[in-house]
């Protein structure tokens, strides 16, 4: 490891082991020279191996993962930064002969800056641990592997090796659950050390989707791969793009198989009987009725008294409510998110920035019925080049390149607009807006660093993105850099802000005069500002118990560091001020655009639920997330309401969501483009317990 004195890693490991076995006094009796000598001997005699990996995102090397293995002890340094943020972790761990951790210490900071101090120890037949959720203990007499909450991806290789050493395909996990191992295909890779044959393994059972790793013939980690990011052995970085493509294909294969099980396409007419339809135009609930679907269209809505025709497939709605499909307006989606959002009643998503080629393939597969997901409306991502760049979409280094990027999106078609980002030079925005509008594209986005929301509105932004981006101008100085985590941590200045001040009212006047919509993403700010270690995230109460244990642990972890005196209260006050600001915008008639930036699905339900805090009724919220967004995107002729001749995009919920908004969290059926999905069949594929039983279907062939 660069900059580390030989033997120092072994010295540190020795100290930790002695501390953990409570041999403090023994260690104190040893002189520094003796410790150094013992550590150096350990380092010399142990089978030392330095494993180096590069983190590749968007084709760019954004960080590293270094693992120094000294026999049964390993020291790990994991650090990457994309979009001005990312985790920084140091780990030390010790394994037994079965490859199971007996000691594991993890320290550092998460992507958004919260502190990590995670510790695990196993001695004899007992195991203890401390993570962000608190302290835990278990009887470890039965072989079990501790799954680290904040461990680096190197840990996934550890889990795979431990399962293989146990001689099976599963292994009991701590704090709970069971790890599974599935062996995949062999892949030949080429790099600095010559050709290698590596094997794919999927490790699942803890999170909603398995993690995929490639191991070499010694069982050592070669790469951790996903359709978005690749962590690959140093010297083999040129293989990253191919590995990302393979990961996307492997993921696709999984979702093709799931789709074959959960997508129901009924021939002839389908009658959904005894339902009440939410009229998204008026905000009213209709009388009991039947909704008829044929192919991908709504045939009509019949009075309940009207009898069905011969050969119809009949679905018993049992007095439930039909709601038009929801619009999640701030997504960065992949295949998992697409299916989970569909199960949550989201039948249309607006993707606000992605790998363009990957998203092309995703849309092609969804539209072709190969995998399941919402309709996707695209915003083309444009970012300025800097050390803090988000590595997505198109990165530009001049006004001319920014305009060329707009032209590229316009020429390729299928884009609603473009999204500008933090590292853009504000001087380029007028030209970018002019070109976009000339080509029929909208412009939305973050406020570029060293600029203000007012300037972006005046420059012609058609929509503002994130309420923090909108509000920061009121509390930061012109020279302060918002390309980093500062755009989040500066929010603790908000509590003292006077919303009736001239500065704030000037911006409110601009929004009102120009009728500028705002994609507030209120839920992500709730998570950012209110989540605390050891406490369930405020917005997760209604789905926490349904999730696999890994996801549950994540929902008891803070996003930001609130340890400094006064910070906890300041961040809580910041959230209150944000809610008050969104309420003021809503009262003045601003269009609040509903989106999450947190993956949607359950968090989209929470996003909508939070709008009750800013003065919207359940019926108004449902109208905003359906009919209003269909009109906003120019899709109201075919979507946004349940009417004769429109596309069959809607969902079924027991209860009345106009009276109890939480009803939308208990979805029994989703119809998208005439295909029927039952979340009770979908959720188990992700280790999620269903929220509602599927309705009774009669007369169906499948």
Buried (B, 14 or more C-beta within 10 A) or exposed (E): BEEEEEBBBBBBBBBBBBEBEEEEEEBEEBEEEEBBBBBBEBBEEBEBEEBBBBBBBBEEBBBBBBBBBBBBBBBBBBBBBBBBBBBBBBBBBBBEEEBBBBBBBBBBBBBBBBBBEBBBBBEEEEBBBBBBBEEBEBEBEEEBBBBBBBBBBBBBBBBBBBBBBBEEEEBBBBBBBEBBBEEBEEBEBEBEEEEBEBBBBBBBBBBBBBBBBBBBEEBBBBBBBBBBBBBBBBBBBEBBEBBBBBBBEBBBEBBBEBBEEBBBBBEBBBBBBBBBBBBBBEBEBBEBBBBBBBBBBBBBBBEEEEEBEEEBBBBBBBEBBBBBBBBBBBBBBBBBBBBBBBBBBBBBBBBBBBBBEBBBBBBEBBEEEBBBBBBBBBBBBBBBBBEBBBBBBBBBEEBEBBBBBBBBBBEEEEBBBBBBBBBBBBEBBBBBBBBBBEBEBBBBBBBBBBBBBBBBBEBBBBBBBBBBBBBBBBBBEEEBBBBBBBBBBBBBBBBEBEBEEEEBEEBBEBBEEEEBBBBBBBBBBBBBBBBBBEBBBBBBEBBBEBBBBBBBBBBBBBBBBBEEEEBBEBBBBBBBBBBBBBBBBBEEEBBBBBBBBBBBBBBBBBBBBBBEBBEBBBBBBBBBBBBBBBBBBEBBEEBBBBBEEBBBBBBBBBBBBBEEBEBBBBBBBBBBBBBBBBBBBBBEBBBBEBBBEBBEBEBBEE
